[in-house]
């Protein structure tokens, strides 16, 4: 049974510009007793601040908030990419992050090769990818194009390919960053159907989005974030009203 | 410490992934060229041929002796320096993946070792050609090269872990390392032979690269490497791994923040 438990999680990014990353500054700073270093010390961005959240099986969570509120950082903590600097994050179940849909595509390889590569990236074994190859290939509707290097594809075709592989996995926990849409109108409809079928299988979904319609449609819980803090958790309707109230649109 | 080890073991489990990625790295570079990856072989052949004739004459060496020595040394140096200079970029270069994909970070180190090993295999063909040409038969002694290659890769692993980590934080380190490797090429007996150096100098005994090259080059030339070479390499391996593991346990979790 999938479960996510965040307890007082904080994540801070040190911002190193060229001078703070340089060894010279470090050494000179040490030689001068740290005077220069303190002057140019790395500024810190507090991306997540004391976040405590608990999600259970069946939760469909929408993350809302302004740009820079910490939505993507939170998703990356859930994916296990960032280990929090303070607090604990416990995530049980197989996690599939779909952040950058074109991640790990090799322009010079054929469509088939890219299906395998992408499947491996997403944590499938080679046998699993090959077992699903026909289904994936059929869904892309790319036919004999799959034998060509994907640099010959249009952007929409590449998107279809990436989308088809990404939605062929069956994770317990699905993390979605905004902007998962693909291709022309007919395909979008097909993609939506597949996305629904796909997301129906996951035990927990966390979706970061600016689209209130999407959040309303997909989520039963919402989390409102602002400056790295959680300022509202609860049923989607109420949290969205709070969000819209803050932005002044509603 | 146990999480760092878990990361390294976990990376090994993703071997189909890094195996495929490593192959793609090589193929991508030579895609659509007629010779493909054999450009690696060809350019190494030209280099060894030209340097062999030039320095063989300058040093007044018997070409039958000198060319196999140079070919073996040069190819090994290519492997060692490749591991080190690529090692500094191992996490920086994979930044996009690291920020998107929750995989053990060591996956990227395995990928680097693998693609360097493939390059080495292409270069090794040159040594085979040279050995055949000059009728050099190292015999069974050549088998000693296998454990030597294994321990060399083991050293490449800790170097990539340590240098990759430090380079991600301090972006000057790749430049410093690239310069040092260049200098070491001239200090290490690769184009010159150890016995050309009058009086056995400290330059040889204190140079870790000399020992690393020697344990592999000697068997290829049909000689048994000195015990001190092997002992030195084992020492370097143990100390290197200890230091790298310490750093990796302490700072591994910061790497996604730094890339």
Interface residues (C-beta under 8 A of the other chain):
Chain A: X13 X14 X16 X18 X21 X22 X23 X24 X26 X76 X79 X80 X81 X82 X83 X95 X97 X99 X100 X103 X104 X106 X108 X109 X116 X117 X120 X121 X125 X126
Chain B: X14 X16 X17 X20 X21 X24 X27 X28 X31 X32 X96 X97 X98 X99 X100 X101 X102 X169 X170 X171 X172 X173 X176 X253 X256 X257 X258
